[in-house]
Amino acid sequence: MSVEENKALVRRIYEELWQEGNMDAIDKYYAADVVTHGAPPDLPPGREGFKVYAGMLTGAFSDSDITIEDQIAEGDRVVTRWSSKGIHTGEFLGVPATGKQVTVRGIGIERIADGQVAEDWGEFDAMGLMQQLGVLPPPG
């Protein structure tokens, strides 16, 4: 696939999975043996583990509005800087639903092979999220 095709694939993932919450997108866009770097420990390997991880996130936040701020690609990798607004309507990392609207920013890197994500690296502002949920005090 070309660099532009890889970027389009990743944009579809952000729209279908992360914004719309369509978990079927995982079977469509992720390799069965996908390696998810940065996911919580003790998850099953491959696509099944990624489903658990994605379910934790999509189950905790509703009304997601994802914005792709920047996207850069080279070779088989796509880097996406994103922001997301949503409402905390389900348990997240032991924090019961607060009903608070939150804004989270992060960066994802996907390695594409044979038209699917083979590796995924994701980082987001977990501290800022926890401050918005009232779990951690604001800075200062």
Rosetta silent file (secondary structure, phi, psi, omega in degrees, C-alpha in Angstrom):
SEQUENCE: MSVEENKALVRRIYEELWQEGNMDAIDKYYAADVVTHGAPPDLPPGREGFKVYAGMLTGAFSDSDITIEDQIAEGDRVVTRWSSKGIHTGEFLGVPATGKQVTVRGIGIERIADGQVAEDWGEFDAMGLMQQLGVLPPPG
SCORE:     score description
SCORE:     0.000 S_00000001
   1 L     0.000  149.580  178.177    0.000    0.000    0.000 S_00000001
   2 L   -77.953  166.558  177.148    1.112    3.541   -0.628 S_00000001
   3 H   -58.032  -42.555 -179.950    1.764    6.055    2.142 S_00000001
   4 H   -66.231  -36.921  176.612   -1.506    7.825    1.266 S_00000001
   5 H   -66.480  -38.869  177.004   -3.439    4.530    1.399 S_00000001
   6 H   -62.516  -43.730  178.353   -1.907    3.794    4.814 S_00000001
   7 H   -62.759  -41.700  179.216   -2.965    7.227    6.091 S_00000001
   8 H   -63.656  -39.313  177.567   -6.506    6.713    4.768 S_00000001
   9 H   -60.514  -46.089 -178.953   -6.681    3.321    6.506 S_00000001
  10 H   -67.159  -38.151  176.072   -5.692    4.850    9.835 S_00000001
  11 H   -60.827  -39.601  177.017   -8.205    7.700    9.395 S_00000001
  12 H   -62.962  -37.680  177.838  -10.942    5.074    8.866 S_00000001
  13 H   -62.303  -46.946 -179.505   -9.876    3.384   12.113 S_00000001
  14 H   -61.049  -39.209 -179.492  -10.155    6.634   14.060 S_00000001
  15 H   -72.700  -54.337 -172.490  -13.592    7.276   12.590 S_00000001
  16 H   -73.545  -44.410 -176.984  -15.099    3.786   12.706 S_00000001
  17 H   -84.055  -58.800 -169.689  -13.554    2.395   15.890 S_00000001
  18 H   -78.911  -34.386  179.772  -12.734    5.321   18.130 S_00000001
  19 H   -87.437  -48.890 -175.888  -15.462    7.789   17.141 S_00000001
  20 L   -86.177  -16.080 -179.408  -18.338    5.484   16.203 S_00000001
  21 L    73.269   23.502 -179.166  -17.415    2.668   18.611 S_00000001
  22 L   -80.900   98.480 -177.204  -17.699    0.027   15.876 S_00000001
  23 L   -68.310  -20.377  176.444  -15.806   -2.917   17.369 S_00000001
  24 H   -64.012  -20.478  177.994  -16.156   -4.858   14.070 S_00000001
  25 H   -62.203  -25.843 -179.806  -13.549   -2.451   12.694 S_00000001
  26 H   -64.853  -46.261  178.491  -10.941   -4.346   14.708 S_00000001
  27 H   -63.866  -31.944 -176.951  -11.457   -7.555   12.705 S_00000001
  28 H   -76.248  -40.423 -169.283  -11.424   -5.507    9.511 S_00000001
  29 H  -110.605   -8.329 -176.975   -8.365   -3.340   10.119 S_00000001
  30 E  -116.454  135.743  177.308   -6.117   -5.204   12.585 S_00000001
  31 E   -64.425  149.987 -179.365   -4.030   -8.295   11.874 S_00000001
  32 E   -57.354  -32.884 -178.137   -4.911  -11.385   13.921 S_00000001
  33 E  -105.973   28.708 -179.566   -1.449  -11.253   15.519 S_00000001
  34 E   -52.611  140.882  176.277   -1.307   -7.460   15.989 S_00000001
  35 E  -104.103  120.385 -178.238    1.173   -6.335   18.629 S_00000001
  36 E  -106.582   98.637  178.159   -0.249   -3.604   20.854 S_00000001
  37 E   -76.723  137.177  176.316    2.578   -1.779   22.609 S_00000001
  38 L    89.491   -2.315  176.162    1.458    0.223   25.620 S_00000001
  39 L   -74.862  159.004  177.645   -1.735   -1.722   26.313 S_00000001
  40 L   -56.482  150.828  179.417   -2.375   -2.788   29.912 S_00000001
  41 L   -68.435  166.077  174.132   -0.513   -5.939   30.970 S_00000001
  42 L    69.792   18.538  174.002   -2.131   -9.365   31.144 S_00000001
  43 L   -87.513  153.202  174.893   -4.281   -8.961   28.030 S_00000001
  44 L   -59.999  155.986  179.020   -4.548  -11.829   25.572 S_00000001
  45 L   -73.847  162.162  170.819   -2.155  -11.553   22.623 S_00000001
  46 H    70.132 -154.676 -175.524   -3.109  -10.295   19.193 S_00000001
  47 H   -58.849  -37.010 -178.016   -6.430   -9.030   17.983 S_00000001
  48 H   -64.627  -39.088  176.014   -8.344  -10.505   20.930 S_00000001
  49 H   -67.255  -38.271  178.129   -6.278   -8.496   23.410 S_00000001
  50 H   -64.801  -35.465  176.887   -6.727   -5.367   21.355 S_00000001
  51 H   -61.772  -41.181  178.385  -10.498   -5.934   21.467 S_00000001
  52 H   -63.530  -47.017 -179.699  -10.374   -6.011   25.272 S_00000001
  53 H   -60.903  -49.378  179.926   -8.281   -2.828   25.361 S_00000001
  54 H   -63.235  -37.412  178.520  -10.496   -0.981   22.866 S_00000001
  55 H   -63.928  -35.991  176.609  -13.596   -2.167   24.735 S_00000001
  56 H   -60.597  -43.134 -176.925  -12.241   -0.675   27.968 S_00000001
  57 H   -74.944  -49.315 -177.579  -11.890    2.710   26.299 S_00000001
  58 H   -69.693  -25.922  178.525  -15.070    2.773   24.215 S_00000001
  59 H   -78.004  -20.242 -177.127  -17.083    1.396   27.144 S_00000001
  60 H   -92.574  -23.572 -175.125  -15.908    4.127   29.509 S_00000001
  61 E  -130.320  130.235  179.733  -16.476    7.165   27.277 S_00000001
  62 E  -115.997  173.442 -179.846  -19.474    7.950   25.105 S_00000001
  63 E    52.959   42.194 -178.408  -20.331   10.659   22.586 S_00000001
  64 E   -67.862  138.210  174.558  -16.746   10.645   21.357 S_00000001
  65 E  -128.527  102.974 -175.660  -15.696   13.353   18.970 S_00000001
  66 E   -94.913  135.767  173.680  -12.262   12.579   17.526 S_00000001
  67 E  -123.085  125.784  172.682  -10.192   15.163   15.692 S_00000001
  68 E   -85.221  112.733 -176.940   -7.071   14.214   13.776 S_00000001
  69 E   -81.884  -42.480  178.891   -4.778   17.168   14.415 S_00000001
  70 E  -148.400  150.186  174.189   -1.781   15.950   12.372 S_00000001
  71 E  -145.549  125.939 -177.796   -0.917   12.839   10.422 S_00000001
  72 E  -128.863  136.627 -179.823    2.527   11.986    9.113 S_00000001
  73 E  -136.502  146.501  174.052    3.493    8.817    7.280 S_00000001
  74 E  -151.796  132.513 -179.352    6.653    7.295    5.937 S_00000001
  75 L    59.505 -124.218 -176.615    7.131    3.795    4.616 S_00000001
  76 L  -100.604   11.238 -177.655    4.831    1.431    6.492 S_00000001
  77 E  -116.021  142.559  177.294    4.221    3.694    9.530 S_00000001
  78 E  -126.254  127.147  177.591    1.567    6.306   10.190 S_00000001
  79 E  -108.990  128.297 -177.846    1.807    8.764   13.083 S_00000001
  80 E  -127.716  122.309  171.994   -1.400   10.484   14.148 S_00000001
  81 E   -97.190  125.617 -171.641   -1.710   13.283   16.706 S_00000001
  82 E  -133.473  162.632  169.014   -5.320   13.360   17.858 S_00000001
  83 E  -134.790  152.241 -177.798   -7.709   14.901   20.354 S_00000001
  84 E  -142.542  135.441  172.274  -10.958   13.469   21.630 S_00000001
  85 E  -112.261  141.465  178.450  -13.890   14.862   23.558 S_00000001
  86 E  -165.144  177.743 -179.967  -16.313   12.535   25.274 S_00000001
  87 E  -114.934  132.146 -178.727  -18.405   11.911   28.364 S_00000001
  88 E   -77.765   95.493 -174.785  -17.228    9.578   31.121 S_00000001
  89 L  -114.033    2.540  179.195  -20.208    7.207   31.286 S_00000001
  90 L  -145.324  166.170 -179.330  -18.568    3.926   32.317 S_00000001
  91 L   -61.142  138.012  177.420  -15.883    2.647   34.664 S_00000001
  92 E  -137.574  116.228  179.866  -12.343    3.513   33.620 S_00000001
  93 L    50.219   42.520  178.568   -9.325    2.081   35.449 S_00000001
  94 L    84.405   -3.791  179.478  -11.433    1.601   38.574 S_00000001
  95 E   -92.248  116.551  178.623  -12.965    5.081   38.422 S_00000001
  96 L   -64.882  158.651 -178.846  -16.773    4.865   38.341 S_00000001
  97 L   -53.067  134.750  179.508  -18.639    6.961   35.769 S_00000001
  98 L  -108.767  -17.290 -175.120  -18.617   10.646   36.654 S_00000001
  99 L    75.744    4.420 -178.187  -20.722   12.034   33.805 S_00000001
 100 L   -79.941  143.148  171.339  -17.989   14.616   33.210 S_00000001
 101 E   -82.280  134.450 -177.675  -17.079   15.792   29.744 S_00000001
 102 E  -128.555  156.102  172.463  -13.370   15.296   29.127 S_00000001
 103 E  -124.504  128.836 -177.603  -10.862   16.211   26.466 S_00000001
 104 E  -127.222  143.136  176.607   -7.908   13.911   25.874 S_00000001
 105 E  -122.656  148.417  179.980   -4.956   14.290   23.540 S_00000001
 106 E  -163.916 -179.421  178.986   -2.609   11.622   22.309 S_00000001
 107 E  -135.707  133.202  175.575   -0.403   10.209   19.603 S_00000001
 108 E  -120.830  143.991  174.660   -0.761    6.866   17.853 S_00000001
 109 E  -125.840  126.127  177.572    1.715    5.095   15.625 S_00000001
 110 E  -120.041  136.642  171.484    0.570    2.231   13.437 S_00000001
 111 E  -102.721  125.434 -175.817    2.713   -0.088   11.344 S_00000001
 112 E  -101.871  132.997  174.621    0.773   -1.330    8.338 S_00000001
 113 E  -141.291  129.764  178.677    1.432   -4.710    6.699 S_00000001
 114 L    53.787   38.062  174.347   -0.730   -6.352    4.054 S_00000001
 115 L    78.704   10.205  178.334   -3.440   -3.724    4.434 S_00000001
 116 E  -137.032  161.461  176.094   -3.888   -4.129    8.199 S_00000001
 117 E   -73.659  121.947  178.826   -2.355   -2.761   11.384 S_00000001
 118 E   -98.131  -31.678  176.977    0.440   -5.123   12.417 S_00000001
 119 E  -140.966  147.384 -178.152    1.758   -3.041   15.333 S_00000001
 120 E  -138.061  129.926  172.331    0.229   -0.235   17.362 S_00000001
 121 E  -120.864  129.571  179.792    1.826    2.226   19.748 S_00000001
 122 E  -138.561  134.919  176.514   -0.447    4.627   21.565 S_00000001
 123 E  -132.241  137.603  175.222    0.174    7.304   24.156 S_00000001
 124 E  -141.341  164.654 -176.064   -2.353    9.695   25.659 S_00000001
 125 L   -76.906   77.471 -177.883   -2.410   12.275   28.434 S_00000001
 126 H   -64.669  -37.929 -179.996   -3.546    9.918   31.204 S_00000001
 127 H   -64.213  -45.493  177.780   -2.610   12.371   33.965 S_00000001
 128 H   -61.267  -38.426  177.528   -4.667   15.149   32.389 S_00000001
 129 H   -63.452  -46.721 -179.310   -7.585   12.744   32.006 S_00000001
 130 H   -64.351  -32.833  175.076   -7.407   11.693   35.644 S_00000001
 131 H   -66.458  -41.856  179.055   -7.308   15.361   36.697 S_00000001
 132 H   -65.671  -30.362  178.969  -10.436   16.051   34.647 S_00000001
 133 L   -80.837   -9.523  178.669  -12.160   13.066   36.291 S_00000001
 134 L    86.562   10.087  179.933  -11.262   14.453   39.731 S_00000001
 135 L   -80.137  -36.450  178.844   -9.010   11.521   40.669 S_00000001
 136 L  -117.305  148.164  177.719   -5.843   13.623   40.762 S_00000001
 137 L   -71.681  152.977  175.491   -5.534   17.251   41.868 S_00000001
 138 L   -64.478  158.876 -179.573   -4.828   19.872   39.215 S_00000001
 139 L   -63.666  151.734  175.192   -1.212   20.999   38.868 S_00000001
 140 L    94.028    0.000    0.000    0.122   23.679   41.180 S_00000001
